[in-house]
Amino acid sequence: MNTDTVHSSWQQWQLHRSITPRNLLIAFVAFALLSISAHNTEMDKAFMQTSQALLSAVGIGESPVLDGAIRFGSQAFPLVISQRTPVNRLDEFDRDNLPLFAYIEVAEDRDYDALTDSWEVETTEFLVEPVGYLVKVSWKMWETIEMGFWGTFISIMISLPLGILSSRNYTPHRIVYSIARGWLSLHRAMPELIIALFLVLMYGFGPIAGVLALAIHTSGVLGKFFADEIENAPPGPQLALKASGASSLKVLRYAVFPHVFPAWIAYVQYIFERNIRTATVLGIVGAGGIGMELKGRWDLFDYGHVTTILLAIFITVLLLEYFSQKMRNKTL
């Protein structure tokens, strides 16, 4: 092997230089764009305020971020599980038929009357339910789960036919394919919160708007998942059934659905979990569920109630994830 061959071989294996004027220019432009984007989204401000909070936590300076966290933390505990309701606000109140574990509490309020130059004592009776608020939050959380269930169920009813029509190998016509795909894209493009705002105007406050908002948006997501799985199904069994004279419906029933069904189950479980989490947010705009109670308590600065609600949401999502994983393991 001569010297020229060795030198040429060494040049071929030599690594290219990573630092070049072109790469430096690209890096500079990318850094400039990221800096502008970070400033627009106030990431620089967030970094400074977070740094101040960390320094304030060790006794260096003051931070409004840390003050806000301390203020919330000081009022967020203990958790509120009882409920006190003035008796005069209760319709058809029966003293002889109180709820389980409930009792009457009398509170005295002293007011100074300048006209008579004397103190007046006003008594107010309260119905105290030791776990009344916890029961209320549990029912609201159950309503949220029901919203997620019905939103998912209606979403399946919408997305299943649209998913079949928007799959290239089973759509009856290209125009039908384009319409079905476009309709699913429209549903995906509309966020649940925006849909809920319009539906609250139509149906009023309550879970109806929340259920329909969840169903409309997630039907676009599920429909795309369904269509993609149908298109990616193995063609072998389908071709065999078609060769034997089976119709498209029978091919779907016996060759496609058995293959895609496990993936569909996983998608539906994911959408169900997501709908429950999203339903907690929809209540903020009046679309039912635990979110309405959360928004009301937050506006009243009842942070102890807020913490109880957040803990209920956390436990619900945790249990839902556990049972979903168990079902997924059995299905798949």
Summary of the structure (lengths in Angstrom):
residues: 332
radius of gyration: 30.7
end to end distance: 59.9
largest distance: 120.1
contacts: 963
relative contact order: 0.09
helix: 71%
strand: 8%
